[in-house]
Amino acid sequence: MKYILFKDFSGNSVPVIFPGRVKFDEMREQIPYSEAVSAGFVRLVDGHVVCHGEARELGMTVRAQDAEIITSNLSQDD
């Protein structure tokens, strides 16, 4: 799977996770109003979120805190 982390209007990081067959720039075009802050690939390893790689077409890479942010968002009820 791929992901892009966006900043919402409150300044919170919100992940969008999508299939690998969708290009990063195609997904980015779907959410034009938010600031993209990082992007890469995401998978589960032994029950833990692991982020790796980069989105060359966006000029973005994975950040150290991305896995924690994605895990936190997945744990929320909203």
Beta strands, then each sheet from edge to edge (+ up, - down):
strand 1: 2-7
strand 2: 13-18
strand 3: 35-45
strand 4: 48-52
strand 5: 54-55
strand 6: 60-61
sheet 1: 2+ 1- 3+ 4-
sheet 2: 5+ 6-
end
